[in-house]
Each structure stands twice: as structure tokens, then as C-alpha cells.
Amino acid sequence: MPDLASHYLEEIKRQLRGHKRMGEAALAQLEDNDFFVTLDPESNSIAALVKHIAGNARSRFTDFLTTDGEKPDRFRDQEFEVSASTTREEVMRWWTETWFHVFSTLDSLRPEDVQRTVTIRAEPHTVMQALNRALAHYAQHIGQAVFLAKHLRSSQWQTLSIPRGKSEDYKTANPKGFSRGAHDPKA
């Protein structure tokens, strides 16, 4: 049986891969202009959410074990500003860079690193706490992007999980796997 720290590292990677897949499945359904829609002046576009996640991931996961997770060259407020010249391709590049930073760092961690201390904005966190913080943060924003994508695509939306009204059909066809959703690698 693997030790708890090894299991934790595998589980955090599994969870993040699931959120990555869910986000990609939502982004793939969008028209180019959908990336830049906001519902009101206080909401963020999908492009802004992706830009923010990318800025956060670059800051948090660059030199993860050795430098503060809030890098001096990060300007968080600018992550929510998307220019009129921004393209879908640029947004997708930000998305790809996000996961490069995250998974490169995760793949470099060893079980003995899980209890090490890192800092975020000069506050100490164990590696486990820092990774859990990132998971929750990215899940929140990916969920916002999925919600907005579903809203924008409306009747053209293709569900990322069990279709509405089909739970019983799924449960009958998959009695051992009913609790799995689109974010699960076995789904």
C-alpha cells in the first residue's frame, strides 16, 4: 500500500486533471466571441477567468518549493483585463501554460515534500495546504467558466456529466459507477 503522502500527490493530480478536462470540454463548445462575453459589469468573461488562473498558476507553481507563491512580477488586477485584440488562440495558450506550470511542479514533488513549508504572500503553508488551496481556487473558477459556457451555448450545450433526466438510465447501465461524474478519469 502506498504511503499517505504518495497517495495524496496522486489524488491531487487526478483531481486537477479532472478539472482541466472539464474546463477543456466546456471551452471546446464555445464560439470564438463567447470567450469574451460578460453577463454584467461585475462578472468576468471566460477569457478573464483563464487569464487569471494562468497568472495564478505561473506565480504559485514557479519555483514552488523555494520562493513565495506571490511573485513580485505578478500583477493580479491585470489578469482580469482582456484587451479587444485578445484572441481565442491566446486564451487557449494561457490555458495550456496554466497546466504546464501545475503538472511540471506536481510531477517534481516527492512524498517527503508534502509536509514541507512554502509561503504564499509571506504566509506559511504546508505543501499539502498550498496544493489544496490551488485545487479549490481553480475548481471555483473553472466552475464559473463552465456555468458561463453552458449559459452561452444554451440549447446547443452538450452536458459534461449525466444528462438531465437520465440519472436512472445511467444508474441502471452503470450500477457500480453511478457516483462518477465528467471530472472523474474513469467516467
SVG drawing of the C-alpha trace seen along z (x, -y; Angstrom):
<svg xmlns="http://www.w3.org/2000/svg" viewBox="-36 -47 50 49">
<polyline fill="none" stroke="black" stroke-width="0.4" points="0.0,0.0 1.4,-3.4 2.1,-5.8 -0.3,-8.6 1.8,-11.3 2.3,-9.4 -1.5,-8.7 -2.2,-12.4 0.1,-13.5 -1.6,-11.1 -5.0,-12.2 -4.3,-15.9 -3.1,-15.2 -6.2,-13.2 -8.5,-15.9 -6.6,-18.7 -6.6,-16.6 -10.4,-16.2 -10.9,-19.9 -8.6,-20.5 -10.7,-18.1 -14.0,-19.6 -12.7,-23.1 -11.5,-21.9 -14.8,-20.2 -16.6,-23.5 -14.1,-25.7 -14.4,-23.4 -18.1,-24.1 -17.7,-27.9 -17.7,-30.1 -14.8,-32.5 -16.8,-35.5 -18.2,-33.5 -14.8,-33.7 -15.2,-37.5 -18.9,-37.7 -19.7,-39.1 -23.1,-38.8 -22.8,-42.2 -20.2,-44.8 -19.2,-42.9 -18.7,-39.5 -15.7,-38.0 -15.5,-36.7 -14.2,-33.2 -11.1,-34.8 -10.5,-36.8 -11.0,-33.7 -8.5,-31.7 -6.0,-34.7 -6.4,-34.9 -5.9,-31.1 -2.8,-31.3 -1.3,-34.2 -2.0,-32.5 -0.5,-29.2 2.6,-30.8 3.1,-32.7 2.3,-29.8 3.9,-27.0 7.2,-28.6 9.9,-27.7 7.2,-26.3 9.3,-24.9 11.8,-27.8 10.1,-31.2 7.0,-32.9 3.9,-31.8 3.1,-35.5 5.8,-36.6 6.9,-40.2 6.3,-40.4 2.6,-39.2 0.0,-42.0 -3.2,-40.2 -5.6,-43.0 -4.3,-43.0 -5.3,-39.3 -8.9,-40.4 -8.3,-42.8 -8.7,-41.4 -8.0,-43.7 -10.2,-43.8 -7.3,-42.3 -7.2,-39.1 -8.0,-36.0 -9.3,-32.6 -5.8,-31.2 -4.2,-33.5 -6.8,-32.4 -6.0,-28.7 -2.3,-29.4 -2.9,-30.8 -4.9,-27.6 -2.0,-25.4 0.6,-27.4 -1.5,-27.0 -1.4,-23.2 2.3,-23.1 3.2,-25.0 0.9,-23.0 1.8,-19.5 5.5,-20.2 5.6,-21.1 3.4,-18.3 5.5,-15.8 8.6,-17.1 7.3,-16.7 8.3,-13.7 6.2,-12.3 8.6,-13.8 7.8,-17.3 4.1,-17.2 4.9,-18.4 7.5,-21.0 6.6,-24.6 6.1,-27.0 4.9,-30.6 2.1,-32.4 2.0,-36.2 4.6,-35.6 2.2,-33.2 3.5,-29.7 1.6,-26.7 2.5,-23.1 2.8,-21.9 -0.5,-20.0 -2.2,-23.2 -0.8,-25.1 -1.9,-22.4 -5.4,-22.2 -5.7,-26.0 -4.8,-25.9 -7.3,-23.0 -10.1,-24.9 -9.3,-28.1 -9.0,-26.5 -12.2,-24.5 -14.1,-27.6 -13.0,-29.5 -13.4,-26.5 -16.9,-26.0 -17.6,-29.7 -16.4,-29.2 -18.5,-26.0 -21.5,-27.8 -21.0,-30.7 -20.3,-28.4 -23.5,-26.4 -25.4,-29.7 -24.0,-30.9 -24.5,-27.7 -28.0,-27.2 -29.8,-24.6 -26.6,-23.7 -24.8,-22.8 -23.6,-19.2 -23.6,-18.1 -20.3,-17.3 -22.0,-14.8 -25.1,-12.7 -27.8,-14.4 -30.7,-15.9 -33.5,-13.4 -31.1,-10.4 -29.8,-9.5 -31.9,-6.4 -30.9,-5.2 -27.2,-5.8 -27.6,-4.1 -29.2,-1.0 -26.4,-0.8 -23.6,-1.5 -24.6,-0.2 -21.0,-0.4 -20.2,-3.7 -23.2,-5.9 -21.3,-8.4 -18.7,-9.2 -19.0,-12.5 -17.3,-14.0 -14.4,-15.1 -13.5,-11.6 -10.9,-9.9 -12.9,-6.7 -16.1,-8.5"/>
</svg>
